[in-house]
Amino acid sequence: MKVRVTVMLKEGVLDPQGKAIGHALHTLGFPGVEAVRVGKIIDLDLKSTDAQAARAEAEKMASELLANLVIEDFTVEVLG
Amino acid sequence: MKVRVTVMLKEGVLDPQGKAIGHALHTLGFPGVEAVRVGKIIDLDLKSTDAQAARAEAEKMASELLANLVIEDFTVEVLG
């Protein structure tokens, strides 16, 4: 199964990379940008052929390893 | 409008970061991982209140600045 884990900084956590991109976009001719937040995608190919098992496995990986739950939230989406 | 730009390496482009994560997951007790690909999310808050205009603006930003089209593909999704 293909599973997509999306990791974003929690609301309220400062995102200097997003700030830098926002600033660059302003400078480079996009004044309509109000805020930018940056996140990560981790696409996993799992051996498991069961959607529920794949989701559970990906959630375990995300909470234990892929996301830092102090400052980040994650979502898991089974792509099929 | 909130718009999400997703940037992934094109098929066939080597992804050393994904390989490293895959290796780490194996080592750390997840043998069911066959492949890992890593990507970026850029969430934009745009002043524009028109979904179509916001999408067009985000596509311009992505193709000009946020993605390197030689090695990366992007998708744009209007979140509302």
N, CA and C atoms of all chains as a GROMACS GRO file, in nm:
protein
  480
    1MET      N    1   0.085  -0.119   0.000
    1MET     CA    2   0.000   0.000   0.000
    1MET      C    3   0.088   0.124   0.000
    2LYS      N    4   0.039   0.227  -0.068
    2LYS     CA    5   0.107   0.357  -0.063
    2LYS      C    6   0.038   0.443   0.043
    3VAL      N    7   0.118   0.500   0.131
    3VAL     CA    8   0.065   0.583   0.239
    3VAL      C    9   0.141   0.714   0.241
    4ARG      N   10   0.067   0.823   0.254
    4ARG     CA   11   0.131   0.956   0.261
    4ARG      C   12   0.121   1.011   0.403
    5VAL      N   13   0.237   1.040   0.462
    5VAL     CA   14   0.241   1.105   0.592
    5VAL      C   15   0.275   1.253   0.570
    6THR      N   16   0.191   1.341   0.623
    6THR     CA   17   0.212   1.485   0.609
    6THR      C   18   0.246   1.542   0.745
    7VAL      N   19   0.359   1.610   0.754
    7VAL     CA   20   0.404   1.664   0.882
    7VAL      C   21   0.410   1.816   0.871
    8MET      N   22   0.335   1.883   0.959
    8MET     CA   23   0.334   2.030   0.960
    8MET      C   24   0.368   2.079   1.101
    9LEU      N   25   0.432   2.194   1.109
    9LEU     CA   26   0.454   2.257   1.240
    9LEU      C   27   0.318   2.288   1.303
   10LYS      N   28   0.308   2.274   1.435
   10LYS     CA   29   0.184   2.308   1.504
   10LYS      C   30   0.158   2.458   1.489
   11GLU      N   31   0.030   2.494   1.496
   11GLU     CA   32  -0.010   2.635   1.502
   11GLU      C   33   0.069   2.704   1.613
   12GLY      N   34   0.121   2.819   1.583
   12GLY     CA   35   0.186   2.896   1.689
   12GLY      C   36   0.336   2.872   1.698
   13VAL      N   37   0.383   2.763   1.637
   13VAL     CA   38   0.527   2.739   1.637
   13VAL      C   39   0.588   2.822   1.524
   14LEU      N   40   0.691   2.897   1.559
   14LEU     CA   41   0.756   2.985   1.462
   14LEU      C   42   0.812   2.903   1.346
   15ASP      N   43   0.790   2.952   1.224
   15ASP     CA   44   0.835   2.881   1.104
   15ASP      C   45   0.927   2.972   1.022
   16PRO      N   46   1.056   2.975   1.059
   16PRO     CA   47   1.147   3.068   0.991
   16PRO      C   48   1.164   3.039   0.842
   17GLN      N   49   1.155   2.910   0.804
   17GLN     CA   50   1.166   2.877   0.662
   17GLN      C   51   1.047   2.934   0.583
   18GLY      N   52   0.929   2.919   0.641
   18GLY     CA   53   0.810   2.976   0.578
   18GLY      C   54   0.820   3.128   0.569
   19LYS      N   55   0.867   3.191   0.676
   19LYS     CA   56   0.885   3.336   0.676
   19LYS      C   57   0.981   3.378   0.564
   20ALA      N   58   1.090   3.303   0.550
   20ALA     CA   59   1.190   3.336   0.447
   20ALA      C   60   1.130   3.323   0.307
   21ILE      N   61   1.050   3.218   0.286
   21ILE     CA   62   0.986   3.199   0.155
   21ILE      C   63   0.888   3.312   0.129
   22GLY      N   64   0.809   3.349   0.232
   22GLY     CA   65   0.714   3.460   0.217
   22GLY      C   66   0.785   3.589   0.179
   23HIS      N   67   0.896   3.614   0.245
   23HIS     CA   68   0.974   3.735   0.217
   23HIS      C   69   1.027   3.731   0.074
   24ALA      N   70   1.079   3.615   0.034
   24ALA     CA   71   1.133   3.602  -0.102
   24ALA      C   72   1.023   3.623  -0.206
   25LEU      N   73   0.904   3.566  -0.181
   25LEU     CA   74   0.794   3.581  -0.277
   25LEU      C   75   0.754   3.728  -0.291
   26HIS      N   76   0.751   3.801  -0.178
   26HIS     CA   77   0.721   3.944  -0.183
   26HIS      C   78   0.821   4.016  -0.270
   27THR      N   79   0.949   3.990  -0.242
   27THR     CA   80   1.057   4.057  -0.312
   27THR      C   81   1.053   4.025  -0.462
   28LEU      N   82   1.009   3.904  -0.493
   28LEU     CA   83   1.016   3.857  -0.632
   28LEU      C   84   0.885   3.880  -0.708
   29GLY      N   85   0.800   3.967  -0.656
   29GLY     CA   86   0.685   4.008  -0.736
   29GLY      C   87   0.553   3.944  -0.702
   30PHE      N   88   0.540   3.891  -0.581
   30PHE     CA   89   0.411   3.836  -0.539
   30PHE      C   90   0.366   3.903  -0.409
   31PRO      N   91   0.312   4.027  -0.420
   31PRO     CA   92   0.275   4.101  -0.299
   31PRO      C   93   0.150   4.044  -0.231
   32GLY      N   94   0.078   3.953  -0.299
   32GLY     CA   95  -0.046   3.902  -0.244
   32GLY      C   96  -0.030   3.789  -0.144
   33VAL      N   97   0.095   3.763  -0.103
   33VAL     CA   98   0.119   3.652  -0.008
   33VAL      C   99   0.115   3.706   0.134
   34GLU      N  100   0.025   3.653   0.215
   34GLU     CA  101   0.011   3.702   0.353
   34GLU      C  102   0.092   3.619   0.452
   35ALA      N  103   0.090   3.489   0.433
   35ALA     CA  104   0.165   3.402   0.524
   35ALA      C  105   0.204   3.274   0.452
   36VAL      N  106   0.313   3.216   0.496
   36VAL     CA  107   0.361   3.090   0.437
   36VAL      C  108   0.400   2.996   0.551
   37ARG      N  109   0.356   2.871   0.540
   37ARG     CA  110   0.398   2.766   0.635
   37ARG      C  111   0.452   2.650   0.552
   38VAL      N  112   0.558   2.593   0.602
   38VAL     CA  113   0.624   2.486   0.527
   38VAL      C  114   0.607   2.354   0.601
   39GLY      N  115   0.591   2.247   0.527
   39GLY     CA  116   0.578   2.114   0.587
   39GLY      C  117   0.647   2.009   0.504
   40LYS      N  118   0.640   1.885   0.553
   40LYS     CA  119   0.708   1.774   0.487
   40LYS      C  120   0.607   1.668   0.446
   41ILE      N  121   0.637   1.601   0.336
   41ILE     CA  122   0.561   1.483   0.295
   41ILE      C  123   0.655   1.364   0.298
   42ILE      N  124   0.611   1.254   0.355
   42ILE     CA  125   0.687   1.130   0.347
   42ILE      C  126   0.593   1.025   0.287
   43ASP      N  127   0.622   0.988   0.162
   43ASP     CA  128   0.542   0.885   0.094
   43ASP      C  129   0.606   0.749   0.119
   44LEU      N  130   0.526   0.658   0.174
   44LEU     CA  131   0.577   0.526   0.210
   44LEU      C  132   0.514   0.420   0.121
   45ASP      N  133   0.597   0.330   0.069
   45ASP     CA  134   0.549   0.207   0.006
   45ASP      C  135   0.560   0.097   0.110
   46LEU      N  136   0.447   0.042   0.151
   46LEU     CA  137   0.450  -0.060   0.256
   46LEU      C  138   0.414  -0.196   0.198
   47LYS      N  139   0.476  -0.300   0.253
   47LYS     CA  140   0.449  -0.437   0.206
   47LYS      C  141   0.304  -0.476   0.233
   48SER      N  142   0.251  -0.427   0.345
   48SER     CA  143   0.115  -0.459   0.386
   48SER      C  144   0.015  -0.435   0.273
   49THR      N  145  -0.080  -0.530   0.255
   49THR     CA  146  -0.181  -0.512   0.151
   49THR      C  147  -0.316  -0.474   0.210
   50ASP      N  148  -0.318  -0.452   0.341
   50ASP     CA  149  -0.442  -0.417   0.409
   50ASP      C  150  -0.438  -0.268   0.447
   51ALA      N  151  -0.538  -0.193   0.401
   51ALA     CA  152  -0.538  -0.048   0.419
   51ALA      C  153  -0.532  -0.008   0.566
   52GLN      N  154  -0.609  -0.080   0.648
   52GLN     CA  155  -0.615  -0.045   0.791
   52GLN      C  156  -0.480  -0.072   0.860
   53ALA      N  157  -0.421  -0.188   0.825
   53ALA     CA  158  -0.292  -0.223   0.884
   53ALA      C  159  -0.185  -0.124   0.839
   54ALA      N  160  -0.190  -0.086   0.711
   54ALA     CA  161  -0.093   0.009   0.657
   54ALA      C  162  -0.104   0.143   0.728
   55ARG      N  163  -0.228   0.187   0.749
   55ARG     CA  164  -0.250   0.314   0.819
   55ARG      C  165  -0.194   0.308   0.961
   56ALA      N  166  -0.223   0.199   1.031
   56ALA     CA  167  -0.176   0.185   1.169
   56ALA      C  168  -0.024   0.186   1.174
   57GLU      N  169   0.039   0.116   1.078
   57GLU     CA  170   0.185   0.108   1.074
   57GLU      C  171   0.244   0.247   1.049
   58ALA      N  172   0.184   0.319   0.954
   58ALA     CA  173   0.234   0.453   0.920
   58ALA      C  174   0.216   0.549   1.038
   59GLU      N  175   0.104   0.534   1.110
   59GLU     CA  176   0.080   0.620   1.227
   59GLU      C  177   0.185   0.595   1.335
   60LYS      N  178   0.222   0.468   1.350
   60LYS     CA  179   0.325   0.434   1.448
   60LYS      C  180   0.460   0.496   1.407
   61MET      N  181   0.493   0.480   1.280
   61MET     CA  182   0.619   0.540   1.230
   61MET      C  183   0.620   0.690   1.249
   62ALA      N  184   0.506   0.753   1.217
   62ALA     CA  185   0.500   0.899   1.224
   62ALA      C  186   0.515   0.946   1.368
   63SER      N  187   0.442   0.881   1.460
   63SER     CA  188   0.445   0.932   1.597
   63SER      C  189   0.577   0.898   1.666
   64GLU      N  190   0.641   0.787   1.623
   64GLU     CA  191   0.767   0.749   1.690
   64GLU      C  192   0.889   0.814   1.626
   65LEU      N  193   0.883   0.835   1.493
   65LEU     CA  194   1.006   0.870   1.423
   65LEU      C  195   0.995   0.988   1.328
   66LEU      N  196   0.889   0.994   1.251
   66LEU     CA  197   0.887   1.091   1.141
   66LEU      C  198   0.850   1.232   1.186
   67ALA      N  199   0.769   1.243   1.290
   67ALA     CA  200   0.728   1.375   1.338
   67ALA      C  201   0.781   1.397   1.479
   68ASN      N  202   0.812   1.520   1.509
   68ASN     CA  203   0.847   1.560   1.645
   68ASN      C  204   0.722   1.620   1.708
   69LEU      N  205   0.653   1.538   1.790
   69LEU     CA  206   0.519   1.578   1.836
   69LEU      C  207   0.518   1.696   1.932
   70VAL      N  208   0.635   1.737   1.977
   70VAL     CA  209   0.642   1.858   2.060
   70VAL      C  210   0.607   1.981   1.977
   71ILE      N  211   0.654   1.982   1.853
   71ILE     CA  212   0.632   2.101   1.769
   71ILE      C  213   0.558   2.071   1.639
   72GLU      N  214   0.533   1.942   1.610
   72GLU     CA  215   0.473   1.908   1.481
   72GLU      C  216   0.347   1.822   1.496
   73ASP      N  217   0.256   1.839   1.402
   73ASP     CA  218   0.140   1.750   1.388
   73ASP      C  219   0.156   1.670   1.260
   74PHE      N  220   0.093   1.551   1.256
   74PHE     CA  221   0.098   1.476   1.131
   74PHE      C  222  -0.040   1.424   1.095
   75THR      N  223  -0.059   1.397   0.966
   75THR     CA  224  -0.177   1.326   0.920
   75THR      C  225  -0.132   1.211   0.832
   76VAL      N  226  -0.212   1.104   0.831
   76VAL     CA  227  -0.180   0.986   0.750
   76VAL      C  228  -0.296   0.962   0.653
   77GLU      N  229  -0.259   0.940   0.528
   77GLU     CA  230  -0.358   0.924   0.423
   77GLU      C  231  -0.318   0.800   0.342
   78VAL      N  232  -0.408   0.703   0.332
   78VAL     CA  233  -0.378   0.584   0.252
   78VAL      C  234  -0.413   0.616   0.107
   79LEU      N  235  -0.312   0.607   0.019
   79LEU     CA  236  -0.333   0.644  -0.122
   79LEU      C  237  -0.376   0.522  -0.204
   80GLY      N  238  -0.359   0.403  -0.148
   80GLY     CA  239  -0.404   0.283  -0.220
   80GLY      C  240  -0.288   0.198  -0.270
   81MET      N  241  -0.740   3.342   0.042
   81MET     CA  242  -0.757   3.199   0.019
   81MET      C  243  -0.634   3.124   0.067
   82LYS      N  244  -0.659   3.005   0.119
   82LYS     CA  245  -0.548   2.916   0.156
   82LYS      C  246  -0.522   2.820   0.040
   83VAL      N  247  -0.396   2.812   0.000
   83VAL     CA  248  -0.358   2.726  -0.112
   83VAL      C  249  -0.240   2.640  -0.069
   84ARG      N  250  -0.247   2.512  -0.102
   84ARG     CA  251  -0.137   2.420  -0.068
   84ARG      C  252  -0.061   2.380  -0.196
   85VAL      N  253   0.068   2.409  -0.195
   85VAL     CA  254   0.155   2.365  -0.306
   85VAL      C  255   0.235   2.245  -0.256
   86THR      N  256   0.226   2.136  -0.330
   86THR     CA  257   0.298   2.013  -0.295
   86THR      C  258   0.408   1.990  -0.398
   87VAL      N  259   0.530   1.977  -0.352
   87VAL     CA  260   0.644   1.961  -0.443
   87VAL      C  261   0.708   1.825  -0.416
   88MET      N  262   0.714   1.742  -0.519
   88MET     CA  263   0.776   1.609  -0.507
   88MET      C  264   0.884   1.595  -0.614
   89LEU      N  265   0.986   1.518  -0.583
   89LEU     CA  266   1.085   1.484  -0.685
   89LEU      C  267   1.017   1.404  -0.796
   90LYS      N  268   1.059   1.428  -0.920
   90LYS     CA  269   1.004   1.350  -1.032
   90LYS      C  270   1.041   1.204  -1.016
   91GLU      N  271   0.956   1.116  -1.073
   91GLU     CA  272   0.987   0.974  -1.080
   91GLU      C  273   1.126   0.956  -1.139
   92GLY      N  274   1.205   0.869  -1.082
   92GLY     CA  275   1.336   0.839  -1.140
   92GLY      C  276   1.448   0.925  -1.086
   93VAL      N  277   1.413   1.037  -1.023
   93VAL     CA  278   1.518   1.121  -0.963
   93VAL      C  279   1.556   1.061  -0.828
   94LEU      N  280   1.684   1.042  -0.808
   94LEU     CA  281   1.732   0.980  -0.685
   94LEU      C  282   1.694   1.065  -0.564
   95ASP      N  283   1.645   1.001  -0.458
   95ASP     CA  284   1.600   1.072  -0.338
   95ASP      C  285   1.679   1.021  -0.217
   96PRO      N  286   1.798   1.076  -0.195
   96PRO     CA  287   1.883   1.024  -0.086
   96PRO      C  288   1.820   1.042   0.052
   97GLN      N  289   1.743   1.151   0.070
   97GLN     CA  290   1.677   1.174   0.199
   97GLN      C  291   1.573   1.063   0.225
   98GLY      N  292   1.496   1.030   0.121
   98GLY     CA  293   1.399   0.922   0.133
   98GLY      C  294   1.467   0.788   0.162
   99LYS      N  295   1.577   0.762   0.091
   99LYS     CA  296   1.654   0.639   0.114
   99LYS      C  297   1.701   0.632   0.259
  100ALA      N  298   1.750   0.744   0.311
  100ALA     CA  299   1.799   0.748   0.449
  100ALA      C  300   1.686   0.719   0.548
  101ILE      N  301   1.570   0.778   0.523
  101ILE     CA  302   1.456   0.755   0.612
  101ILE      C  303   1.414   0.608   0.606
  102GLY      N  304   1.411   0.552   0.484
  102GLY     CA  305   1.375   0.411   0.468
  102GLY      C  306   1.470   0.321   0.546
  103HIS      N  307   1.598   0.352   0.534
  103HIS     CA  308   1.699   0.274   0.605
  103HIS      C  309   1.680   0.286   0.757
  104ALA      N  310   1.655   0.408   0.803
  104ALA     CA  311   1.635   0.430   0.947
  104ALA      C  312   1.512   0.355   0.996
  105LEU      N  313   1.403   0.357   0.917
  105LEU     CA  314   1.281   0.287   0.958
  105LEU      C  315   1.306   0.136   0.969
  106HIS      N  316   1.381   0.081   0.872
  106HIS     CA  317   1.416  -0.061   0.879
  106HIS      C  318   1.490  -0.092   1.008
  107THR      N  319   1.594  -0.011   1.033
  107THR     CA  320   1.679  -0.032   1.150
  107THR      C  321   1.598  -0.020   1.278
  108LEU      N  322   1.498   0.066   1.277
  108LEU     CA  323   1.426   0.097   1.400
  108LEU      C  324   1.298   0.015   1.416
  109GLY      N  325   1.289  -0.095   1.342
  109GLY     CA  326   1.182  -0.190   1.370
  109GLY      C  327   1.063  -0.186   1.277
  110PHE      N  328   1.080  -0.130   1.157
  110PHE     CA  329   0.971  -0.132   1.059
  110PHE      C  330   1.019  -0.198   0.930
  111PRO      N  331   1.024  -0.333   0.930
  111PRO     CA  332   1.077  -0.404   0.812
  111PRO      C  333   0.981  -0.399   0.693
  112GLY      N  334   0.858  -0.355   0.714
  112GLY     CA  335   0.758  -0.357   0.606
  112GLY      C  336   0.767  -0.239   0.512
  113VAL      N  337   0.872  -0.157   0.525
  113VAL     CA  338   0.884  -0.039   0.439
  113VAL      C  339   0.964  -0.074   0.314
  114GLU      N  340   0.901  -0.059   0.198
  114GLU     CA  341   0.970  -0.095   0.073
  114GLU      C  342   1.040   0.025   0.010
  115ALA      N  343   0.978   0.141   0.013
  115ALA     CA  344   1.040   0.259  -0.047
  115ALA      C  345   0.986   0.384   0.021
  116VAL      N  346   1.067   0.488   0.024
  116VAL     CA  347   1.027   0.615   0.084
  116VAL      C  348   1.066   0.727  -0.011
  117ARG      N  349   0.974   0.820  -0.034
  117ARG     CA  350   1.004   0.940  -0.111
  117ARG      C  351   0.963   1.059  -0.025
  118VAL      N  352   1.044   1.164  -0.032
  118VAL     CA  353   1.020   1.280   0.052
  118VAL      C  354   0.981   1.399  -0.035
  119GLY      N  355   0.890   1.481   0.015
  119GLY     CA  356   0.850   1.601  -0.059
  119GLY      C  357   0.826   1.717   0.034
  120LYS      N  358   0.789   1.830  -0.026
  120LYS     CA  359   0.767   1.953   0.051
  120LYS      C  360   0.625   2.001   0.034
  121ILE      N  361   0.575   2.062   0.142
  121ILE     CA  362   0.446   2.132   0.135
  121ILE      C  363   0.473   2.279   0.160
  122ILE      N  364   0.414   2.364   0.078
  122ILE     CA  365   0.419   2.507   0.105
  122ILE      C  366   0.275   2.556   0.110
  123ASP      N  367   0.228   2.591   0.231
  123ASP     CA  368   0.093   2.642   0.250
  123ASP      C  369   0.096   2.793   0.241
  124LEU      N  370   0.017   2.847   0.148
  124LEU     CA  371   0.017   2.992   0.124
  124LEU      C  372  -0.117   3.051   0.167
  125ASP      N  373  -0.110   3.161   0.241
  125ASP     CA  374  -0.228   3.246   0.265
  125ASP      C  375  -0.222   3.360   0.166
  126LEU      N  376  -0.318   3.365   0.074
  126LEU     CA  377  -0.315   3.470  -0.028
  126LEU      C  378  -0.426   3.571  -0.004
  127LYS      N  379  -0.397   3.697  -0.039
  127LYS     CA  380  -0.497   3.804  -0.022
  127LYS      C  381  -0.618   3.779  -0.112
  128SER      N  382  -0.591   3.723  -0.229
  128SER     CA  383  -0.697   3.698  -0.327
  128SER      C  384  -0.814   3.622  -0.265
  129THR      N  385  -0.937   3.664  -0.298
  129THR     CA  386  -1.056   3.596  -0.245
  129THR      C  387  -1.122   3.510  -0.352
  130ASP      N  388  -1.059   3.503  -0.468
  130ASP     CA  389  -1.114   3.424  -0.578
  130ASP      C  390  -1.033   3.296  -0.596
  131ALA      N  391  -1.102   3.182  -0.590
  131ALA     CA  392  -1.031   3.054  -0.591
  131ALA      C  393  -0.948   3.035  -0.717
  132GLN      N  394  -1.006   3.075  -0.831
  132GLN     CA  395  -0.936   3.054  -0.958
  132GLN      C  396  -0.812   3.144  -0.967
  133ALA      N  397  -0.826   3.268  -0.921
  133ALA     CA  398  -0.713   3.361  -0.924
  133ALA      C  399  -0.605   3.314  -0.828
  134ALA      N  400  -0.647   3.265  -0.711
  134ALA     CA  401  -0.550   3.217  -0.612
  134ALA      C  402  -0.473   3.097  -0.668
  135ARG      N  403  -0.545   3.007  -0.735
  135ARG     CA  404  -0.479   2.890  -0.793
  135ARG      C  405  -0.377   2.933  -0.898
  136ALA      N  406  -0.417   3.027  -0.986
  136ALA     CA  407  -0.328   3.073  -1.092
  136ALA      C  408  -0.203   3.138  -1.032
  137GLU      N  409  -0.222   3.219  -0.927
  137GLU     CA  410  -0.110   3.287  -0.862
  137GLU      C  411  -0.014   3.183  -0.801
  138ALA      N  412  -0.072   3.084  -0.732
  138ALA     CA  413   0.011   2.982  -0.668
  138ALA      C  414   0.085   2.899  -0.772
  139GLU      N  415   0.020   2.872  -0.885
  139GLU     CA  416   0.088   2.796  -0.991
  139GLU      C  417   0.206   2.874  -1.047
  140LYS      N  418   0.188   3.006  -1.058
  140LYS     CA  419   0.298   3.091  -1.108
  140LYS      C  420   0.414   3.088  -1.007
  141MET      N  421   0.381   3.103  -0.880
  141MET     CA  422   0.486   3.099  -0.776
  141MET      C  423   0.559   2.966  -0.778
  142ALA      N  424   0.481   2.858  -0.790
  142ALA     CA  425   0.542   2.725  -0.785
  142ALA      C  426   0.634   2.703  -0.903
  143SER      N  427   0.587   2.740  -1.024
  143SER     CA  428   0.670   2.709  -1.141
  143SER      C  429   0.789   2.804  -1.150
  144GLU      N  430   0.775   2.926  -1.096
  144GLU     CA  431   0.887   3.020  -1.106
  144GLU      C  432   0.985   3.008  -0.990
  145LEU      N  433   0.934   2.972  -0.872
  145LEU     CA  434   1.018   2.986  -0.753
  145LEU      C  435   1.019   2.865  -0.660
  146LEU      N  436   0.903   2.806  -0.636
  146LEU     CA  437   0.896   2.708  -0.528
  146LEU      C  438   0.946   2.569  -0.569
  147ALA      N  439   0.930   2.536  -0.698
  147ALA     CA  440   0.974   2.405  -0.745
  147ALA      C  441   1.085   2.422  -0.847
  148ASN      N  442   1.174   2.325  -0.850
  148ASN     CA  443   1.277   2.319  -0.953
  148ASN      C  444   1.229   2.218  -1.057
  149LEU      N  445   1.173   2.270  -1.167
  149LEU     CA  446   1.102   2.182  -1.261
  149LEU      C  447   1.192   2.085  -1.336
  150VAL      N  448   1.322   2.103  -1.323
  150VAL     CA  449   1.415   2.006  -1.384
  150VAL      C  450   1.404   1.872  -1.311
  151ILE      N  451   1.389   1.879  -1.180
  151ILE     CA  452   1.387   1.754  -1.102
  151ILE      C  453   1.259   1.735  -1.019
  152GLU      N  454   1.173   1.839  -1.016
  152GLU     CA  455   1.055   1.830  -0.928
  152GLU      C  456   0.925   1.857  -1.004
  153ASP      N  457   0.819   1.794  -0.957
  153ASP     CA  458   0.683   1.822  -1.002
  153ASP      C  459   0.607   1.888  -0.888
  154PHE      N  460   0.505   1.967  -0.923
  154PHE     CA  461   0.425   2.024  -0.815
  154PHE      C  462   0.277   2.009  -0.846
  155THR      N  463   0.197   2.012  -0.739
  155THR     CA  464   0.052   2.022  -0.755
  155THR      C  465   0.002   2.136  -0.668
  156VAL      N  466  -0.108   2.197  -0.711
  156VAL     CA  467  -0.166   2.309  -0.637
  156VAL      C  468  -0.309   2.271  -0.600
  157GLU      N  469  -0.345   2.296  -0.475
  157GLU     CA  470  -0.476   2.257  -0.423
  157GLU      C  471  -0.530   2.377  -0.344
  158VAL      N  472  -0.647   2.424  -0.384
  158VAL     CA  473  -0.708   2.536  -0.311
  158VAL      C  474  -0.782   2.479  -0.191
  159LEU      N  475  -0.742   2.521  -0.071
  159LEU     CA  476  -0.803   2.465   0.050
  159LEU      C  477  -0.923   2.548   0.096
  160GLY      N  478  -0.935   2.668   0.041
  160GLY     CA  479  -1.052   2.751   0.074
  160GLY      C  480  -1.018   2.871   0.158
   0.00000   0.00000   0.00000
